[in-house]
Amino acid sequence: MNSDDESSSRRHTARRRRADLQAQLRVTREDIERQVRDGRERFDQVNERIEARTGRNLFLAIIIGVVLGAGLVASLIFVKVVFVIFATIIVGFTAFELAQALRRTGRFVDPVAAAISAVVIIGTAYFIDAPSRGMVLAGGIAFVVVFRLVAQMASGSTRGVKDIISDLATAAFIQIYVPWLASFAVVLVAQENGEWWTLGFIILVVSVDIGAYVAGLSFGKHAMAPMISPNKTWEGFAGAAACSILVGILLALFMIGQPWWIGVILGLLILGSATVGDLTESMIKRDMGIKDMSSWLPGHGGFLDRLDSILPSAAVMFGVYTVVMH
């Protein structure tokens, strides 16, 4: 075989190898694309089943939960004042959201006034003492009440006395329910090592939610409060209890430096407060005839839908900290 034939043979062999490699790469790429499509279809099917059972988009819920959680943890660990700012913004939006939802049901409340008062209550809680916090709360309630009375007079509406009193009570309720309860988390952060206690109770609330979610989704058969929250089951509550006690013990030993039995007490108390908070908000929403407070947090509903268990739990954790540390 002469040199030209050898050169032609090598070129032919090289072309064949390239063609074989390209074919192999094409088959591999198609196989990967097929596996991705199959995986996505399976994920969508699972997500659809979960969403049908719980009414939540799991993927969006996880993404938003991770983002909010990362911001919360970072603000707690590095600079306490940043947490105060973070909490003030969230609580302001929550008060506005609740007032807006109540307004859609025919109640005359003022979302902007509710948000302004909430921001002042939560924003000052870190810097003042307990008597002053009570005065700020009273001032915030007086502000929203006066604002509503002035708005009522300015509107020229012939709304009845009973309805006006109901509107004023609703405006006051928003301030007590959202910023006042949330302020206990800010006050707790201001204490020595309070950031770890705050992070601990938030982790406990999340563990209650996760335990109830997983156990309820897997084993839930017996409704816990069908007239208030149809998706809650006693099996889910049992899962939440087991999870909260276990996490409480771990947090007591490794985060807040307390005996294991303090962790058991914390787990049970936060289990109770988180459950009551969740059912309370569910009852409010059922009274208003809505599923979510808003659609501001896709996969979660609204801000209050995420804070409902945290609000009463903040007061409970502050009480435990006061008893244990003083």
C-alpha positions as CSV (number, residue, x, y, z in Angstrom):
1,M,0.0,0.0,0.0
2,N,1.5,3.3,-1.1
3,S,1.6,6.5,1.1
4,D,-1.5,8.0,-0.6
5,D,-3.6,4.9,0.2
6,E,-2.3,4.9,3.8
7,S,-3.1,8.6,4.2
8,S,-6.6,8.1,2.7
9,S,-7.2,5.1,5.0
10,R,-6.1,7.1,8.1
11,R,-8.4,9.9,7.1
12,H,-11.3,7.5,6.5
13,T,-10.6,5.9,9.9
14,A,-10.5,9.3,11.6
15,R,-13.8,10.3,10.0
16,R,-15.4,7.0,11.0
17,R,-14.2,7.5,14.6
18,R,-15.5,11.1,14.7
19,A,-18.8,9.9,13.3
20,D,-19.0,7.1,15.9
21,L,-18.1,9.5,18.7
22,Q,-20.7,12.0,17.5
23,A,-23.3,9.2,17.3
24,Q,-22.4,8.1,20.8
25,L,-22.6,11.6,22.1
26,R,-26.0,12.1,20.5
27,V,-27.3,8.9,22.0
28,T,-25.9,9.9,25.4
29,R,-27.4,13.4,25.1
30,E,-30.8,11.9,24.1
31,D,-30.6,9.5,27.0
32,I,-29.8,12.3,29.5
33,E,-32.6,14.4,28.0
34,R,-35.0,11.5,28.3
35,Q,-34.0,10.9,31.9
36,V,-34.5,14.6,32.7
37,R,-37.9,14.6,31.1
38,D,-38.9,11.4,33.0
39,G,-37.6,12.9,36.3
40,R,-39.4,16.1,35.7
41,E,-42.6,14.3,34.9
42,R,-42.3,12.2,38.1
43,F,-41.5,15.3,40.1
44,D,-44.6,17.1,38.6
45,Q,-46.8,14.1,39.4
46,V,-45.6,14.0,43.0
47,N,-45.9,17.8,43.3
48,E,-49.4,17.6,41.9
49,R,-50.4,14.9,44.4
50,I,-49.0,16.9,47.3
51,E,-50.6,20.1,46.1
52,A,-53.9,18.4,45.7
53,R,-53.6,17.1,49.3
54,T,-52.2,20.2,50.9
55,G,-53.1,23.1,48.6
56,R,-49.5,24.2,48.3
57,N,-46.9,24.2,45.5
58,L,-44.1,22.3,47.1
59,F,-41.3,23.5,44.8
60,L,-42.1,27.2,45.2
61,A,-42.7,26.7,48.9
62,I,-39.2,25.2,49.4
63,I,-37.5,27.9,47.4
64,I,-39.2,30.8,49.2
65,G,-38.8,29.1,52.6
66,V,-35.0,28.7,52.0
67,V,-34.6,32.3,50.9
68,L,-36.5,33.7,53.9
69,G,-34.8,31.2,56.2
70,A,-31.3,32.1,55.0
71,G,-32.0,35.8,55.5
72,L,-33.4,35.2,58.9
73,V,-30.5,33.1,60.1
74,A,-27.9,35.5,58.7
75,S,-29.5,38.5,60.4
76,L,-29.7,36.7,63.7
77,I,-26.2,35.4,63.8
78,F,-24.2,38.4,62.5
79,V,-25.9,41.6,63.5
80,K,-28.9,41.7,65.8
81,V,-30.1,45.1,64.6
82,V,-30.3,43.7,61.1
83,F,-32.8,41.1,62.4
84,V,-34.8,44.0,63.9
85,I,-35.0,45.7,60.5
86,F,-35.9,42.3,58.9
87,A,-38.6,41.7,61.4
88,T,-40.0,45.3,61.1
89,I,-40.3,45.0,57.3
90,I,-42.0,41.5,57.5
91,V,-44.4,42.6,60.3
92,G,-45.3,45.8,58.5
93,F,-46.3,43.8,55.4
94,T,-48.2,41.3,57.5
95,A,-50.2,44.0,59.3
96,F,-51.0,45.6,55.9
97,E,-51.9,42.2,54.4
98,L,-54.3,41.3,57.3
99,A,-56.0,44.7,57.2
100,Q,-56.4,44.5,53.5
101,A,-57.9,41.0,53.7
102,L,-60.3,42.1,56.4
103,R,-61.3,45.1,54.3
104,R,-62.3,42.8,51.5
105,T,-64.9,41.2,53.8
106,G,-66.7,44.5,54.4
107,R,-64.9,45.7,57.5
108,F,-63.7,49.3,57.5
109,V,-60.0,49.1,58.5
110,D,-57.1,51.0,57.2
111,P,-54.1,49.0,55.8
112,V,-51.7,51.9,55.7
113,A,-52.4,53.0,59.3
114,A,-52.2,49.4,60.4
115,A,-48.8,49.0,58.8
116,I,-47.4,52.3,60.2
117,S,-48.4,51.4,63.7
118,A,-47.0,47.9,63.4
119,V,-43.7,49.2,62.1
120,V,-43.4,51.6,65.1
121,I,-44.4,48.9,67.6
122,I,-41.9,46.3,66.3
123,G,-39.2,48.7,65.4
124,T,-38.9,50.3,68.8
125,A,-39.3,47.0,70.9
126,Y,-35.5,46.3,70.7
127,F,-34.5,49.6,72.2
128,I,-37.0,50.3,75.1
129,D,-38.1,48.6,78.3
130,A,-41.3,46.7,79.1
131,P,-43.4,49.6,80.4
132,S,-42.4,51.7,77.4
133,R,-43.4,48.9,75.0
134,G,-46.8,48.9,76.6
135,M,-47.1,52.6,76.1
136,V,-46.1,52.2,72.4
137,L,-48.7,49.5,71.9
138,A,-51.4,51.7,73.5
139,G,-50.2,54.6,71.3
140,G,-50.4,52.4,68.2
141,I,-53.9,51.3,69.0
142,A,-54.9,54.9,69.7
143,F,-53.4,55.9,66.3
144,V,-55.3,53.3,64.3
145,V,-58.6,54.0,66.2
146,V,-58.3,57.8,65.7
147,F,-57.3,57.3,62.1
148,R,-60.4,55.2,61.5
149,L,-62.8,57.7,63.2
150,V,-61.4,60.5,61.2
151,A,-61.7,58.5,58.0
152,Q,-65.2,57.5,58.9
153,M,-66.2,61.1,59.5
154,A,-64.5,62.3,56.3
155,S,-66.3,59.7,54.2
156,G,-69.7,60.9,55.2
157,S,-70.9,57.2,55.4
158,T,-74.0,56.4,57.5
159,R,-72.4,53.3,58.9
160,G,-74.1,52.2,62.2
161,V,-72.6,52.5,65.6
162,K,-72.3,48.8,66.0
163,D,-70.4,48.4,62.8
164,I,-68.1,51.3,63.7
165,I,-67.3,49.7,67.0
166,S,-66.6,46.5,65.3
167,D,-64.2,48.3,62.9
168,L,-62.4,49.9,65.8
169,A,-62.1,46.6,67.6
170,T,-60.7,45.0,64.4
171,A,-58.1,47.7,64.0
172,A,-57.0,47.2,67.6
173,F,-57.0,43.4,67.2
174,I,-54.6,43.7,64.3
175,Q,-52.0,45.6,66.4
176,I,-52.2,43.1,69.3
177,Y,-52.2,40.0,67.1
178,V,-49.4,40.9,64.7
179,P,-46.8,43.5,65.9
180,W,-47.4,43.0,69.7
181,L,-46.9,39.2,69.6
182,A,-44.0,39.6,67.1
183,S,-42.3,42.1,69.4
184,F,-41.5,39.3,71.8
185,A,-39.1,37.9,69.3
186,V,-37.3,41.2,69.0
187,V,-37.2,41.7,72.7
188,L,-35.8,38.1,73.1
189,V,-33.1,38.9,70.6
190,A,-32.1,41.9,72.7
191,Q,-31.3,39.6,75.7
192,E,-27.9,38.0,76.3
193,N,-27.6,35.1,73.9
194,G,-31.2,35.9,73.0
195,E,-30.4,35.4,69.3
196,W,-29.9,31.7,69.9
197,W,-33.1,31.3,71.8
198,T,-34.9,33.2,69.0
199,L,-33.4,31.0,66.4
200,G,-34.2,28.0,68.5
201,F,-37.9,28.6,68.8
202,I,-38.1,29.4,65.1
203,I,-36.4,26.0,64.3
204,L,-38.9,24.4,66.7
205,V,-41.9,26.0,64.9
206,V,-40.5,24.8,61.6
207,S,-40.0,21.3,63.0
208,V,-43.6,21.2,64.2
209,D,-44.7,22.2,60.7
210,I,-42.5,19.6,59.0
211,G,-43.4,16.8,61.4
212,A,-47.1,17.5,60.9
213,Y,-46.7,17.9,57.2
214,V,-44.8,14.6,56.7
215,A,-46.8,12.5,59.1
216,G,-50.1,14.0,58.0
217,L,-49.3,13.4,54.3
218,S,-48.1,9.8,55.0
219,F,-50.6,8.6,57.6
220,G,-53.2,11.2,58.1
221,K,-56.7,9.8,58.3
222,H,-58.5,11.3,61.4
223,A,-59.3,15.0,61.1
224,M,-58.2,17.1,64.0
225,A,-60.4,20.1,63.5
226,P,-62.4,19.6,60.4
227,M,-64.6,22.7,60.8
228,I,-61.5,24.9,61.1
229,S,-58.7,23.3,59.2
230,P,-59.8,20.2,57.2
231,N,-56.2,19.1,56.3
232,K,-55.0,18.8,59.9
233,T,-55.1,15.3,61.3
234,W,-54.3,13.7,64.7
235,E,-51.6,11.6,62.9
236,G,-50.0,14.8,61.8
237,F,-50.2,16.2,65.3
238,A,-48.5,13.1,66.6
239,G,-45.7,13.5,64.1
240,A,-45.3,17.1,65.0
241,A,-45.1,16.2,68.7
242,A,-42.4,13.6,68.1
243,C,-40.4,16.0,65.9
244,S,-40.7,19.0,68.2
245,I,-39.6,17.0,71.3
246,L,-36.6,15.5,69.6
247,V,-35.6,18.9,68.1
248,G,-36.2,20.6,71.4
249,I,-33.8,18.2,73.2
250,L,-31.1,18.8,70.6
251,L,-31.5,22.5,70.7
252,A,-31.4,22.6,74.5
253,L,-28.2,20.5,74.6
254,F,-26.3,22.0,71.7
255,M,-27.7,25.5,71.1
256,I,-28.9,27.2,74.3
257,G,-26.9,25.2,76.8
258,Q,-29.8,23.8,78.9
259,P,-30.6,20.3,80.3
260,W,-32.4,17.9,78.0
261,W,-35.6,18.1,80.0
262,I,-35.8,21.9,79.2
263,G,-35.8,20.8,75.6
264,V,-38.7,18.5,76.2
265,I,-40.7,21.3,77.9
266,L,-39.8,23.7,75.1
267,G,-40.9,21.1,72.5
268,L,-44.2,20.6,74.1
269,L,-44.9,24.3,74.7
270,I,-44.0,25.3,71.2
271,L,-46.0,22.4,69.9
272,G,-49.0,23.9,71.7
273,S,-48.4,27.5,70.7
274,A,-47.6,26.7,67.1
275,T,-50.8,24.5,66.8
276,V,-53.0,27.2,68.5
277,G,-51.5,29.9,66.3
278,D,-52.1,27.9,63.1
279,L,-55.7,27.0,64.1
280,T,-56.4,30.6,65.1
281,E,-55.4,31.9,61.7
282,S,-57.3,29.1,60.0
283,M,-60.4,30.2,62.0
284,I,-59.9,33.8,61.0
285,K,-59.6,32.8,57.3
286,R,-62.6,30.5,57.5
287,D,-64.6,33.4,59.0
288,M,-63.5,35.6,56.1
289,G,-64.1,32.8,53.6
290,I,-60.6,32.8,52.1
291,K,-57.9,30.1,51.7
292,D,-54.8,32.4,52.0
293,M,-54.3,35.9,53.4
294,S,-52.7,36.9,50.1
295,S,-50.7,35.5,47.2
296,W,-47.6,37.5,48.0
297,L,-45.5,34.4,48.8
298,P,-46.2,31.7,46.1
299,G,-46.4,28.3,47.6
300,H,-47.0,29.7,51.1
301,G,-49.9,32.1,50.6
302,G,-49.3,35.3,52.5
303,F,-47.0,36.6,55.2
304,L,-49.4,35.7,58.0
305,D,-49.8,32.2,56.6
306,R,-46.1,31.8,57.5
307,L,-46.1,33.8,60.8
308,D,-49.3,32.3,62.3
309,S,-47.4,29.7,64.3
310,I,-44.4,32.0,65.1
311,L,-46.4,34.9,66.6
312,P,-47.7,33.1,69.8
313,S,-44.5,31.0,70.0
314,A,-42.4,34.1,70.3
315,A,-44.3,35.1,73.5
316,V,-44.0,31.5,74.9
317,M,-40.2,31.4,74.2
318,F,-39.7,34.8,75.8
319,G,-41.6,33.6,78.9
320,V,-39.4,30.4,79.1
321,Y,-36.2,32.4,78.7
322,T,-37.3,34.8,81.5
323,V,-38.0,31.9,83.9
324,V,-34.9,29.9,83.0
325,M,-32.3,32.7,82.8
326,H,-33.4,35.0,85.6
